[in-house]
Amino acid sequence: IKKGRRGLGSIFVWATGNGGRYNDYCNCDGYITSIYTISIGAINDKGKSPWYAENCPSTLGVTYSSGQTNGPDLQIVTTDLHHKCTKEHTGTSAAAPLAAGKCRQGGVKEIA
């Protein structure tokens, strides 16, 4: 935790979860509430909270993923097993890597 990022310490990006339909609560996940974790939720292509989103006071950011309530459900294209690609990556598990990549690029800016 202390030696990552050239001595600045490691930051862990974690998906907030997809249990909203079941009233799951992300703060019960020990990783989400860690001070070393940036918890990431998802929004759909309309900028709306998807049907699977958990109520999560620990969420520090969101990125695009699936979750349309009406119409076609757009999903994330990414690499997959066996040197292949998939067009079906969904949920906060698809959103969190997008945020991690943005952090790595230095593209996250504070919004006042």
GROMACS elastic network, one bead per residue, 0.5 to 0.9 nm:
[ bonds ]
;  ai    aj funct       b0    kb
    1     4     6  0.62733   500
    1     8     6  0.88942   500
    1     9     6  0.52237   500
    1    11     6  0.75740   500
    1    36     6  0.78599   500
    2     5     6  0.86485   500
    2     7     6  0.62586   500
    2     8     6  0.66292   500
    2    10     6  0.62789   500
    3     6     6  0.64069   500
    3     8     6  0.65763   500
    3     9     6  0.51291   500
    3    10     6  0.69046   500
    4     7     6  0.54992   500
    4     8     6  0.61681   500
    4    11     6  0.80748   500
    5     8     6  0.52228   500
    5     9     6  0.57308   500
    5    10     6  0.62169   500
    5    11     6  0.85702   500
    6     9     6  0.74537   500
    7    10     6  0.84422   500
    9    36     6  0.86622   500
   10    36     6  0.71328   500
   10    37     6  0.89576   500
   11    35     6  0.89384   500
   11    36     6  0.53743   500
   11    37     6  0.58667   500
   11    38     6  0.71117   500
   12    31     6  0.87276   500
   12    36     6  0.60589   500
   12    38     6  0.60720   500
   12    39     6  0.82902   500
   12   100     6  0.83803   500
   13    32     6  0.89497   500
   13    36     6  0.86802   500
   13    37     6  0.56640   500
   13    39     6  0.58919   500
   13    40     6  0.69765   500
   13    96     6  0.63968   500
   13    97     6  0.76735   500
   13    99     6  0.75304   500
   13   100     6  0.60395   500
   14    17     6  0.87787   500
   14    31     6  0.73495   500
   14    32     6  0.66813   500
   14    37     6  0.66032   500
   14    38     6  0.62102   500
   14    40     6  0.60472   500
   14    41     6  0.87777   500
   14    92     6  0.86799   500
   14    93     6  0.83474   500
   14    96     6  0.60999   500
   14    97     6  0.85196   500
   14   100     6  0.88736   500
   15    18     6  0.85693   500
   15    32     6  0.80554   500
   15    38     6  0.86570   500
   15    39     6  0.57965   500
   15    40     6  0.50526   500
   15    41     6  0.61360   500
   15    42     6  0.86192   500
   15    59     6  0.89233   500
   15    91     6  0.86754   500
   15    92     6  0.51092   500
   15    93     6  0.56581   500
   15    94     6  0.82989   500
   15    95     6  0.71913   500
   15    96     6  0.52147   500
   15    97     6  0.85104   500
   16    25     6  0.89866   500
   16    26     6  0.59174   500
   16    27     6  0.86883   500
   16    29     6  0.86499   500
   16    32     6  0.68792   500
   16    39     6  0.57048   500
   16    40     6  0.55927   500
   16    41     6  0.53157   500
   16    42     6  0.84689   500
   16    53     6  0.81602   500
   16    54     6  0.71871   500
   16    56     6  0.72196   500
   16    58     6  0.81833   500
   16    59     6  0.67584   500
   16    92     6  0.63783   500
   16    93     6  0.84018   500
   16    96     6  0.83817   500
   17    20     6  0.78929   500
   17    24     6  0.82397   500
   17    25     6  0.84538   500
   17    26     6  0.65083   500
   17    40     6  0.87389   500
   17    41     6  0.73298   500
   17    52     6  0.80890   500
   17    53     6  0.70050   500
   17    54     6  0.63763   500
   17    56     6  0.89880   500
   17    91     6  0.77815   500
   17    92     6  0.58888   500
   17    93     6  0.75882   500
   18    21     6  0.78214   500
   18    22     6  0.89367   500
   18    24     6  0.80624   500
   18    41     6  0.87979   500
   18    51     6  0.86356   500
   18    53     6  0.55053   500
   18    54     6  0.62357   500
   18    91     6  0.63010   500
   18    92     6  0.64263   500
   18    93     6  0.83899   500
   19    22     6  0.53738   500
   19    23     6  0.63260   500
   19    25     6  0.75693   500
   19    26     6  0.84206   500
   19    52     6  0.57432   500
   19    53     6  0.66242   500
   19    54     6  0.57457   500
   20    24     6  0.55264   500
   20    25     6  0.77136   500
   20    50     6  0.88871   500
   20    51     6  0.68002   500
   20    55     6  0.69119   500
   21    24     6  0.75402   500
   21    51     6  0.67166   500
   21    52     6  0.54623   500
   21    53     6  0.76319   500
   21    54     6  0.78603   500
   22    52     6  0.84808   500
   22    54     6  0.87129   500
   23    54     6  0.69035   500
   23    55     6  0.78456   500
   24    28     6  0.87160   500
   24    54     6  0.61196   500
   24    55     6  0.77158   500
   25    28     6  0.61468   500
   25    29     6  0.81263   500
   25    54     6  0.60395   500
   25    55     6  0.61448   500
   25    56     6  0.64090   500
   26    29     6  0.55804   500
   26    30     6  0.88145   500
   26    32     6  0.68770   500
   26    33     6  0.86003   500
   26    54     6  0.65360   500
   26    55     6  0.71476   500
   26    56     6  0.54936   500
   26    57     6  0.81525   500
   26    58     6  0.76355   500
   26    59     6  0.87385   500
   27    30     6  0.72424   500
   27    31     6  0.87110   500
   27    32     6  0.62951   500
   27    33     6  0.61862   500
   27    56     6  0.65748   500
   27    57     6  0.74228   500
   27    58     6  0.66966   500
   28    31     6  0.88550   500
   28    32     6  0.79739   500
   28    33     6  0.81130   500
   29    32     6  0.55330   500
   29    33     6  0.69781   500
   30    33     6  0.56358   500
   30    34     6  0.65895   500
   31    34     6  0.53553   500
   31    35     6  0.88555   500
   31    36     6  0.85136   500
   31    37     6  0.67508   500
   31    39     6  0.85932   500
   32    35     6  0.84721   500
   32    36     6  0.89701   500
   32    37     6  0.62537   500
   32    38     6  0.74545   500
   32    39     6  0.58170   500
   32    58     6  0.66883   500
   32    59     6  0.81426   500
   33    36     6  0.84821   500
   33    37     6  0.71500   500
   33    38     6  0.89047   500
   33    39     6  0.82876   500
   33    58     6  0.65407   500
   34    37     6  0.53859   500
   34    38     6  0.84416   500
   35    38     6  0.80611   500
   38    58     6  0.84562   500
   38    59     6  0.75302   500
   38    60     6  0.61463   500
   38    61     6  0.78326   500
   39    58     6  0.65164   500
   39    60     6  0.55346   500
   39    61     6  0.68285   500
   39    62     6  0.85355   500
   39    96     6  0.78078   500
   40    58     6  0.87769   500
   40    59     6  0.56673   500
   40    60     6  0.61032   500
   40    61     6  0.50471   500
   40    62     6  0.52089   500
   40    63     6  0.73452   500
   40    92     6  0.70193   500
   40    95     6  0.68797   500
   40    96     6  0.54055   500
   40    99     6  0.72457   500
   41    49     6  0.88163   500
   41    53     6  0.71889   500
   41    54     6  0.82639   500
   41    56     6  0.85215   500
   41    59     6  0.62952   500
   41    60     6  0.79618   500
   41    61     6  0.62791   500
   41    63     6  0.67495   500
   41    64     6  0.87450   500
   41    91     6  0.83506   500
   41    92     6  0.54480   500
   41    93     6  0.87772   500
   41    95     6  0.65876   500
   41    96     6  0.71194   500
   42    48     6  0.86898   500
   42    49     6  0.68038   500
   42    50     6  0.70247   500
   42    53     6  0.70917   500
   42    61     6  0.82439   500
   42    63     6  0.51771   500
   42    64     6  0.56174   500
   42    65     6  0.57020   500
   42    66     6  0.77967   500
   42    67     6  0.84704   500
   42    91     6  0.67075   500
   42    92     6  0.53789   500
   42    93     6  0.88601   500
   42    94     6  0.82810   500
   42    95     6  0.56089   500
   42    96     6  0.80724   500
   43    46     6  0.76129   500
   43    47     6  0.53724   500
   43    48     6  0.52900   500
   43    50     6  0.58426   500
   43    53     6  0.84176   500
   43    62     6  0.63545   500
   43    63     6  0.60386   500
   43    64     6  0.50340   500
   43    65     6  0.59263   500
   43    66     6  0.72909   500
   43    67     6  0.73884   500
   43    91     6  0.89335   500
   43    92     6  0.88075   500
   43    95     6  0.83345   500
   44    47     6  0.53403   500
   44    48     6  0.55416   500
   44    49     6  0.64490   500
   44    50     6  0.59157   500
   44    63     6  0.83965   500
   44    64     6  0.55881   500
   44    65     6  0.53702   500
   44    66     6  0.52261   500
   44    67     6  0.53946   500
   44    68     6  0.61878   500
   44    73     6  0.85924   500
   44    74     6  0.79370   500
   44    75     6  0.89716   500
   45    48     6  0.74469   500
   45    64     6  0.64151   500
   45    65     6  0.71548   500
   45    66     6  0.72982   500
   45    67     6  0.82618   500
   45    68     6  0.77224   500
   45    73     6  0.88962   500
   45    74     6  0.72905   500
   46    49     6  0.87802   500
   46    68     6  0.81223   500
   47    50     6  0.89194   500
   47    64     6  0.77970   500
   48    67     6  0.86677   500
   48    68     6  0.84926   500
   49    52     6  0.82702   500
   49    53     6  0.64133   500
   49    67     6  0.77459   500
   49    68     6  0.89112   500
   50    53     6  0.55020   500
   50    65     6  0.85547   500
   50    66     6  0.71672   500
   50    68     6  0.63296   500
   50    69     6  0.73408   500
   50    91     6  0.84920   500
   51    54     6  0.87192   500
   51    67     6  0.59524   500
   51    68     6  0.74693   500
   51    69     6  0.68448   500
   52    67     6  0.70896   500
   52    91     6  0.74973   500
   52    92     6  0.88877   500
   53    56     6  0.84083   500
   53    67     6  0.87107   500
   53    91     6  0.83041   500
   53    92     6  0.80906   500
   55    59     6  0.87887   500
   56    59     6  0.56382   500
   57    60     6  0.82844   500
   59    62     6  0.77016   500
   61    99     6  0.81002   500
   62    92     6  0.86340   500
   62    95     6  0.70536   500
   62    96     6  0.79662   500
   62    99     6  0.76638   500
   63    92     6  0.84645   500
   63    94     6  0.87279   500
   63    95     6  0.51955   500
   63    96     6  0.72965   500
   63    98     6  0.67320   500
   63    99     6  0.64933   500
   64    75     6  0.89644   500
   64    76     6  0.83307   500
   64    91     6  0.89983   500
   64    92     6  0.88058   500
   64    94     6  0.81602   500
   64    95     6  0.58851   500
   64    98     6  0.80878   500
   65    74     6  0.75422   500
   65    75     6  0.60570   500
   65    76     6  0.62119   500
   65    89     6  0.82135   500
   65    90     6  0.59274   500
   65    91     6  0.58838   500
   65    92     6  0.70403   500
   65    93     6  0.87527   500
   65    94     6  0.61643   500
   65    95     6  0.55732   500
   66    73     6  0.59946   500
   66    74     6  0.54294   500
   66    76     6  0.72260   500
   66    89     6  0.82270   500
   66    90     6  0.53737   500
   66    91     6  0.58962   500
   66    92     6  0.86517   500
   66    94     6  0.84169   500
   66    95     6  0.88619   500
   67    73     6  0.61429   500
   67    74     6  0.75590   500
   67    75     6  0.82332   500
   67    90     6  0.79699   500
   67    91     6  0.72433   500
   68    71     6  0.66635   500
   68    72     6  0.68745   500
   68    73     6  0.50782   500
   68    74     6  0.73725   500
   69    72     6  0.85632   500
   69    73     6  0.78760   500
   70    73     6  0.79684   500
   74    88     6  0.85784   500
   74    90     6  0.87195   500
   75    87     6  0.64240   500
   75    88     6  0.55315   500
   75    89     6  0.59414   500
   75    90     6  0.56851   500
   75    91     6  0.85760   500
   75    94     6  0.86239   500
   76    86     6  0.80951   500
   76    87     6  0.59094   500
   76    88     6  0.61503   500
   76    89     6  0.50234   500
   76    90     6  0.62231   500
   76    94     6  0.66794   500
   76    95     6  0.86016   500
   77    85     6  0.70482   500
   77    86     6  0.56046   500
   77    88     6  0.65521   500
   77    89     6  0.63624   500
   78    84     6  0.88171   500
   78    85     6  0.56369   500
   78    86     6  0.56299   500
   78    87     6  0.67330   500
   78    88     6  0.83395   500
   78    89     6  0.70004   500
   78    94     6  0.87279   500
   79    83     6  0.72595   500
   79    84     6  0.60092   500
   79    86     6  0.61758   500
   79    87     6  0.89204   500
   80    83     6  0.64010   500
   80    84     6  0.50981   500
   80    86     6  0.58479   500
   81    84     6  0.59047   500
   81    85     6  0.76481   500
   81    86     6  0.89090   500
   82    85     6  0.87868   500
   86    89     6  0.67026   500
   89    93     6  0.77597   500
   89    94     6  0.57872   500
   90    93     6  0.65018   500
   90    94     6  0.51836   500
   90    95     6  0.77745   500
   91    94     6  0.54945   500
   91    95     6  0.65845   500
   92    96     6  0.59530   500
   92    97     6  0.88477   500
   93    96     6  0.57677   500
   93    97     6  0.72780   500
   94    97     6  0.61245   500
   94    98     6  0.70745   500
   95    98     6  0.54126   500
   95    99     6  0.66422   500
   95   100     6  0.89496   500
   96    99     6  0.51788   500
   96   100     6  0.62369   500
   96   101     6  0.87156   500
   97   101     6  0.60984   500
   97   102     6  0.85267   500
   98   101     6  0.52122   500
   98   102     6  0.62932   500
   98   103     6  0.87518   500
   99   102     6  0.50070   500
   99   103     6  0.61748   500
   99   104     6  0.86010   500
   99   108     6  0.83980   500
  100   103     6  0.51010   500
  100   104     6  0.62212   500
  100   105     6  0.87301   500
  101   104     6  0.50375   500
  101   105     6  0.63110   500
  101   106     6  0.87533   500
  101   107     6  0.88023   500
  102   105     6  0.51064   500
  102   106     6  0.63344   500
  102   107     6  0.52907   500
  102   108     6  0.62555   500
  103   106     6  0.51062   500
  103   107     6  0.59440   500
  103   108     6  0.57005   500
  104   107     6  0.76268   500
  104   108     6  0.88651   500
  105   108     6  0.81241   500
  106   109     6  0.81880   500
